[in-house]
Amino acid sequence: MATKARGGPRPKHVPKRTCIACRSTEAKRGLIRVVRTPEGRVEIDPTGKKNGRGAYVHEARACWDEALKRDRLARALKVTIEPDDYERLKAHAEALPQDGNETT
């Protein structure tokens, strides 16, 4: 009788997401989630679990500049970003290192 060879345990599924700025894919944990809340506000979601429409950006200043400058974040979230939300996002981008771990 022939028996099936076991290959060991199945590898754990790692969810992939695409950066809206550079369009490269990476593991979900390697990106920052930005969410449009049900109230229409735009904020950073460090947990990745907040309710609302989400978009992902690398933790690199170049990607954040691209996402904000070319309005890609607003388009991905299907919302007009309020000035105070925009300033908060821009402040976060400026706090990131210039040569972040971008994958472009």
C-alpha positions in Angstrom: 0.0 0.0 0.0 1.2 3.4 -0.9 0.8 6.2 1.7 0.9 9.9 1.0 4.0 11.7 2.1 3.3 14.5 4.5 4.9 17.8 3.8 4.6 19.1 7.4 2.3 21.9 8.6 0.8 24.3 6.2 2.6 27.7 6.1 0.7 30.5 7.8 -1.2 32.8 5.4 0.3 36.3 5.3 -2.1 38.9 4.0 -0.6 41.2 1.3 -1.5 44.8 0.7 -0.5 47.4 -1.9 1.0 50.7 -1.1 -1.1 53.4 -2.8 2.0 55.5 -3.5 4.5 53.2 -5.0 2.1 50.3 -6.0 4.3 47.6 -4.6 2.9 44.7 -2.5 4.1 43.8 1.0 2.8 42.0 4.0 0.0 43.9 5.7 2.1 44.4 8.9 4.8 46.2 6.9 2.5 49.0 5.9 0.7 51.8 7.7 -3.1 51.8 7.4 -4.9 55.1 6.9 -8.7 54.9 7.5 -11.7 57.0 6.6 -13.9 56.8 9.7 -17.7 56.5 9.4 -17.8 60.2 10.4 -15.7 61.1 7.3 -12.5 61.9 9.2 -9.1 60.6 7.9 -6.7 59.2 10.5 -3.8 56.8 10.9 -4.9 53.3 12.2 -1.9 51.8 14.1 -3.9 48.7 15.0 -5.2 48.0 11.5 -8.6 47.2 12.9 -10.6 50.4 13.0 -13.9 50.5 11.2 -14.0 52.3 7.9 -12.4 52.3 4.4 -8.7 51.8 4.6 -5.7 52.4 2.4 -2.1 51.4 3.0 1.2 53.3 2.7 4.8 52.3 3.3 6.5 53.8 6.4 8.7 55.9 4.1 8.7 59.6 3.6 8.8 59.3 -0.2 5.7 57.2 -0.2 3.8 59.5 2.1 4.8 62.6 0.1 3.6 60.8 -3.1 0.3 59.8 -1.5 -0.4 63.3 -0.2 1.0 65.4 -3.0 -0.7 63.5 -5.9 -4.0 63.2 -3.9 -3.8 59.4 -4.0 -4.8 59.0 -0.4 -8.0 61.0 -0.9 -8.8 59.0 -4.1 -8.2 55.7 -2.4 -10.4 56.6 0.5 -13.0 58.3 -1.7 -13.2 61.4 0.5 -12.0 65.0 0.5 -9.4 65.3 3.2 -10.2 68.1 5.7 -7.3 70.6 6.2 -6.7 69.6 9.9 -6.6 65.9 8.9 -4.2 66.7 6.1 -1.9 68.7 8.4 -1.9 65.7 10.9 -1.0 63.3 8.1 1.7 65.7 6.8 3.2 66.0 10.2 3.4 62.2 10.5 5.1 62.0 7.1 7.7 64.7 8.1 8.5 62.7 11.3 9.5 59.7 9.1 13.2 59.2 8.2 14.1 60.5 4.7 15.6 57.2 3.5 12.8 55.0 4.9 12.4 51.3 4.0 10.8 52.1 0.6 10.6 49.3 -1.9 10.4 51.2 -5.1 
